[in-house]
Amino acid sequence: MKLVWLRNDLRLADNPALRHACAGDEPVAALFIISPAQWRQHKMAPVRQRFMLAQVDELGRELAALGIPLHLLRVETFAEVPAALADLCREQGVTQLYANQAIEIDEQRRDHAVSAALAEQGVSCHWLNGCCVLPPGRVLTGSGDMFKVFTPFSRAWLKALDEEGFVIHRAPAPRGEPLPWHPLAERAWVDEALGELTADARWPVGEAEARRRLNDFLEQAVLDYGETRDFPAIAGTSVLSPYLAAGIISPRQCVAALQQRLGYRPQSNAQPGFVWLNELVWREFYRHLLVLIPTLSMNRPFKPETAALSWSWDPDAFTAWCEGRTGYPIVDAAMRCLNATGWMHNRLRMIVASFLTKDLHIHWRLGEDYFMSRLIDGDLAANNGGWQWAAGTGADAAPYFRVFNPTTQGQRFDPQGEFIRTWVTELADIPAAYVHQPHDWLRLKGRQDYPAPMVDHAVARVRAIEMFRSLEK
């Protein structure tokens, strides 16, 4: 028997591991491992856990309809996985294991241990690229190193894609009579491990839903994406990140759909659709970095010298940032949106990350962890890459003296305050002219229901620049 181990690739279509396992006539089974203790250690958000397990439920039904059983195992930590997998393979008569490669260091170590454990009982392991359009290590400099700056990586990535192309794997055909599927909600041990499994209605699961979102975006918004993507009150983005993070849709499917929609694959900013394609390349960039620079998975900065930065620590300030009580409306609206929905617009992620690191001078690792504990699309590569970019410690980061001004960012990207008034209810009735600097207006109205700015941005900016300049001495 062949066993397909599903992880962050919860789909039938364009799943290399599933497709290769289904080649031939041997029986095929699938596996998903629930690791509650490990998920907690990795700060996986409850909303992401529920979303992922709702998709496992959906996928289990779809696999059962194809005659492929999906086994569920509860294995608390990665350290216990090799033995548990070896036992399952022995019980089920598994001779070959198929899985798509993991990119995070803990997951890679787990997979190496699995290969060693299964080899002892004659089970061969096949690891395939299911998480990137081009596999990590394929896009390198002329000297064979990983690119440290995004723009040359993007050019090399596009060139390599033109040279190699890519294949979209079809979903497998039925392999036998349909099988019964027992929903996760009926399995007491799943509820006991993770609590209530009710999915969030804002985030329907399923490959059909992911394709619908992709197609709607390509039909309605992709041509204007470069102009609208930075405005959180406008539906100008694909909102596909939760589906990409869980592997409900693949990046290859996204590139293929874009190419089909346009009739060509854009190559430069001058061509419509390129800005969104380049966002997919940013995703690839951070994933390739994570594989080729394992220390990024270990809480270490991309730029080693920035480990000496003198970050501050103020638990009250950090809590105010987490809860959206900073006194800067765009920051507070973004954080309250995150806490309520599990998602945040990308421009807002940059604004709040800059505020935590450059205005409050709090270590980016704390912000990175908080995002992971709340985001439905929590993904180590993208989250770490984004936080280190904002903090000035990462690859292709802006110069340290470029610090986001939260007030002018709000004025530029939420000019009428629509997004702010949606999430900062204290400001729901404030005129647009005052929404980004509401304190004088509130004072005239005799109101004290919204906090004063917790820091003076101009002063905080100077301190942030001094932090980095001290590294040069």
N, C-alpha and C positions, 0 to 999 in steps of 0.2 A: 504493500500500500504506500501511496505518496501522501504526505501531510503538508498542507500549506499553513504556515504560521502568519496570521494577519496581525499587523501592529497599527501604524499610522497610514494604512493603505486600505481603508474599509470600503472597497468598491469591487465590482465585477469587471467593468470595462477598464482597459489599459492598466491591467495589473499583471506585470511580468511574471511574478512568482506564481500566481494562479494560472496564468496562461501556459507557462512551461510545465507546471504540474499536471495540467489536463491534457498534455500531449501524450498520445498513446492510449492504451485500453486498460491500464491498471486502475484499480479503485483509488479514489481521491477523497480525502477528508480535510477539513479545515480546523483551525484552532485559534482561539483568542484567549489571552491570559490576562486576568484581572489581578492587579498588584496593589492593593490599597495602601499598604505601608510605604511602598516605593513611591507611589503617586503623591502621598503626603510629603515625603522627603523632598520631592521635586517641586513642591508647591503647586501641584496641578489644581486649577480652579474647580470647585464643585460644579459650576455651570458647564465647564468643559467635560468633566467626567460624565455628567448626565447626557450631554450631547453625543459624546462618543458611544456610550452604552446604548442610547436610543438607536444609533446607526448600526451597532452590532446586532441589535434586535431585528432591525430591518434587513440587514445583510443575511442574518441567519435564516429568515423566512425565504429570501431569494435563493440562497444556496440550497435549502431543503427542496425547493421547487425544481431545482436542477438535479436532484438526487445526490447532493453533496452534503454530508452531515457536518455541522459546526460544533466542535467540542469547546466547552468553557472550562477553564481551570482557574482556581483561586490560588495564587502563589504570592505570598505577602511581599517578598523582596526579590530583586534580581539574583541575589546570591543563591536562592533556592530554585531558580528556574532550571538549571541544567539537570539536576536530579529528577525534578518533576517531569520534565520533557522526556528524559530517558525512560522513566517508568511508563509514560503514556505510549511511547513508541514500542516498548516491549509488549504492552498489553494489546495494542492494536495491530501488531505485526508490520510496523512502518519500516520501510527500507530506505526511503529518501525524504529529506526535509527541504522544503522550498520556502524562502522568505525574501522580502525586499530589504536591502541593506539599511541599517540604522546609521545615523550620522553623529549622534551624541556619544561622548566617551564612555559613560556608564553602560549605555546600551551596546556599544561595540565590544566592551569587555565581557558583558553578558553573552553576546553572540559567539565570541571566541571560546568561552567556556562551554557553551552548548556544543560547538563543533567538536571540541576535544572529548566531551562526555559521550556524544553519540557515535563518534568514531570507534570508541572502545567496544561498541556492540554492533559495529558494521553498518551503521546508518550514515549515508553520505549527505552532506549539507550543500545546498546550492543558494548562493546569495546574489541577488540581482539588483539592478538599479531601478527603483520604482519611485524615488523621491525627487529626482531632478530630471530636467530635459536632457542635459549632458552630464555624465557621471563625474563626481569630484575627482580631480586629477587630470581630467581631459583638457582643461583650459589653463595653460601655463605660459609663463614668459619664455622668451627664447633661450634663457639659461636654465629652464626647467623648474622655476620657482613659482609659487602662487602669486598672483597679482595682489599688490597691497592697495591699489587705487582702483576705483570702480570703472572709470571711463575706458581705460585701455582693456580692462577685463571684458567690458561690454562689447567693444569692437572685436576682440578675439573670440568671444562667445558666439557672436553673430556669424563670424567667418567660419568657425568650426561647425556651426549648425548648417550653414550653406553647403559645406563640404560633405558632411555626413548625413544630413537629414535625420529623420526619426520615424519610428513606427508607432502607430496607435494599435494596441492589442485589443482585439474584439473580446467581448464577454464570452465565457465558455458555453458550449452547447450543452443541452441536458445529457446527463451521464447515466440515467436510469430512472426508475419510477420516483415520483415525488415522495418526500419523506415528511413526517410530522415535525413541527417546530414548537417548542414550549417557550413562550415569551419569558424574558428575563424577570418580569414582574412576578411571575409565578414561582421563581426560584428563591426560596427563603434565604439561602446563604449569600446571594447577591445583595439583597436588601440589607441584610445584617452587616455586610461589609461596607456598604456605601450609603445606606440610608435611602430616603425617598428617591425613586428613579424617574419621577415625572419630568418629561422634557419641557423646555421653554417654548411656548407657542411662537415666540418671535423667530425661532430658529428651527424650522421644519427639517427633518433629516431626509435622506434618500438621494440617490444619484439623479433622479428625475428633477428634484428640486434644485440641485446644483446646476444641472444643465439649463433649467429654466432661467435661473438667475444670470448665468453666463450669456445666454441668448438674448435676454431682455437688455442686458448692459450693452452687448455688441450692437443691437438694433437701435437703442435709444440714446446711449451716452458716450460710446467710445470715441466718436469723432470730435466731441467737445471735451474729452477728458482732460486735456492739457490746460483748458481754461477753467474747468469747474471742480477739479479734484481737490482743491485746497479749501473749499467752502463747506463747512459741516452742515449748514442748513439746507444744502442742495443735495439731491440724490445723484451725485456725480461720480460715484465710485461703484465698483462691482459688488462689494460686500461679499466677496467669495472667500475671504481669508479663513473663516471657520471650516469651510469645506475643503480647502487646500490643506489646512493643518491636520485635519482628521483623515485626509486622503480619500474623501468622498468623490473628489474630482482631481485629476492629475494636472500638473503644469503643462504636460505635452498636449492634453486635450484643450487647454486654454490657448496655447499657441496655434494649434491646428484650427480651432474655431475662429480665431482672429484672422488667420490667413484665408480661410474660406469666406468670411464676411467681406474682406477687402479685395480678394482676388489676387493678393500678393502679400509677401512678408515685408513689412516696413523696415528700412535700414537706417533711417536718420530722422532727426526732429522735423525735417521738412515734409515728411510723409505722415498723413493721418494714421492714427493708431500706434505710432511708434512710442509715444510717451507711456502708454499702458504696457506695451511689450517690454519697455525698459524697466518697469516696475517688477515684472516677472524675472528679468535678468538680475535686478537687485536681490530678489529672493534667492536666486541661484548663487550669487556672489557670497552671500552670508552663509549659505549651506556648504559651499566649497571651502570657505575659510574655516568653518567649524571642524571639518574633517581633516584638513591639512595643517591646522594649528590647534591641536587638542587642548592646549591650555585655556582656550576660550571657553571650554566646558568646565573649567575649574576655577571660576570666579577671578580670573586674572585679566589684566588689561591687554589689549592688542599692542599698545605702545608700552613696553616694559618700564620706561622711565617714569610714566605717570603713576606707577604704584606708590611713589613717594609723595603724592599730593596730600596736603594736610586738610582732609575733609573734616567738616564739623559734625557734631551730633547733638541734636536737640529733639528729644522724643515728642515734646508738645508740638513743635513745628512740623515734624514728620506726620503726626496724627492729623493736624489741621490740613496738610496737603492731601493725605489719604481721603479725608472726609469732605474735601471741597469747601474749606473755610479759610482760604488764604486772603480774602479781600480783593483778589484779582478775578473779575467775573469770568473771563474765558477759561482760566485755569479751574475755577470752581465748577463751572458748567461741565467741563470735560471729565473731571473726576467723579462728579455725581452721575453722569451718564454711564461711565464705566461701572460704577458700583451697582447701578440699577439694571444694566442690560448685559454686562459682560463684554462689551465691545466699545472701541473708541476709534474715531476717525484718525487717519494717519497724521494729518497736520496737527491735530490736537495732541497726539502722542509726542510729537516733537516739542510742542509748546510746554506741556507739563513736565517733560523730562528736563528741558532746559531750566525751567523754574526750580525744580528740586535741586539740580546740581549747580547751577550758576547763580541763583538768587538765594537759595537756602544753604548752598554749599554742603549738601548731604550726599553721601556716597551713592554713586549710580547703582551699586549692587542692591541697595535697599529698594530703590525704585523698580529695578528689574524683577526682584522677588515679588514685590507687591503686584505688579502687572501680571506675573504668572499666576498669582493666587486669585486673580479676578477675571482674566481674559478667557473668553470662549475659544479664541484662536491662539492661545498661548503656544508659542513655538520657540524653542531655545535659540535657534540660529537667528531668526528675525528679531526676536526680543532683545537678545544680547547685542546684536549688531546695531539696532536702533538706539539702545541706551548708551552704548559706548560712543556712537556717533554724536549724540547730543551732549555727552559729558566731555567730549574732546579727547577721549582716550582710545578711540577705535580707528578702524580702517577708514580712510577717506573722510575723516572728520573735518568739519569746518575749522578754520584757524581759531585758536583759543580766544582771540580777542573779539570774535563774532558771537555775541550773546543775544538771544531772543529777548525783545522787550515785550512782556505779556500784554501790555496795554495796546501798543501799536499792532501787534499780531491780531488781537481781537478786532481792532478797528478795520484792519485790512481784510480779514477773512470772515468776519461776521458783522459787516458794517451796520446793519439795522438791528443787530442784537437778537435776531430770531432764535438762534441756537441758545444763547445765554438765557433768554426769558423762558425758554422751554424747561430748562433744568435748574435754574436758580429762581425758585418761585418767589423769593423775597423781592426780586426785581421784575416780576411779571408786568407791573403797571408803570414802569419807569419809561419816560420818553427816550426815543432812540438817541437823541443828542447827548444823553447823560449815561447811557447804559454801560459804557466802558470805563467811566470814571464816575460812579454813582454817588460818592460819599457827600459831596456838597449838596446835591439835590435831596438826599435822604435827611441830611442835617436840617435843611430848610423845612422839611416836612415833619421834623421832630421825631424821626424814626431811627431806631438803633437795632433793627432786626437783621442787618447784614454787617459782617465784620469789617473793620478798618484794614487797609493793607498791612500785612504782617511784616513786610520789609520795604525799605526804600529801594526801588530797582536800581536807580543810578548809583547808589552807594554799594549795593550788592554786586553790581557789574564790575566796579573797580576792584573789589575784593577778589572776585573770581579771576580776573586777569592777573592780579598779583600772585594768586596761587600758582598759576602756570608759569609766570615769569620766574618765580623762585626756583623752578627746576633748572633754569639755565645758568644759575649761579654756581 
